[in-house]
Amino acid sequence: MNANFDICANMEGKSPRKEWREKLRNPYRLVVMDESSFEEKASFVISPLNLFVFIGSVTLFLIFLLIYIIAFTPLREYIPGYADVTMRKKLIQLVIRTDSMDQKLRSRELYIGNLEQIIAGKKAVVKEDQPISKDFKFRELPVDASPNDSVFRTYVEQREKNSLASGFKGNIEGIASYFFFPPLNGLVSSSFRQSGGHFGVDIVAQKDEAVKATLGGTVVFAGWTLDQGYVIQLQHENNLMSVYKHNSVLLRQQGEKVGPGEAIAIVGSTGETSTGPHLHFEIWYQGIAVDPQEYMRF
């Protein structure tokens, strides 16, 4: 009687916390049996504590795996609201560049429109808030020359006609000793024809190829023309001048000095008279156009 009372006292003296810990550590056997024959297929000895640790470890692993995928793999772009930082930066730069190009185009159209109005003897009425349409045909504008303009034009045309009539064939003695650097290596698609009014050669080359200065000199003109696109013109010594037309980009500005073989432009197809990427190259000596193919090979 006394022994039983001592055992019950010991059992009742255990705290609930200790009993809970013991229950977590108590091993249990998990048996997998065949339902029809009750044959034991597998058995596992587990405890609630081990099961809790296993489930917690798997859960933490899955959480870290998900965080890694979101932070360090391209799959994060498919999550709504999670945009690629690089793509966003490129889009912003593209929008800024497009806006700048649109502003330059509007300014150029405004300049050309006012210039056409002035040539026609009218006032420049084109305002900045009234941009010219892209489909506007400048050549269809009625341009009536003033009397002074007609006299000056007749004088210039007659002077050029007389200069061309007194042209030459073969090398000019004054420039025969010069070494001309080819501005571009390519195929000559159209040769020099003085009678046809083609005072240079057309050189076909790959797009975005660099155009080089044939001689050292000074840039006297670098700008845009309606017919010839981007044109750059160099003044050399001994009354020599070289002209480069239909460029896509001009690398030099007016007043800059360049050396022979230095890049001055990029091949393009700008201007209304251009039919494809090429360079129209001219050489003028004392106001007379000469055939570039007589002095260099392309």
Order of alpha helices (4+ residues) and beta strands (2+ residues): alpha-alpha-beta-beta-alpha-alpha-alpha-beta-beta-beta-beta-beta-beta-beta-beta-beta-beta
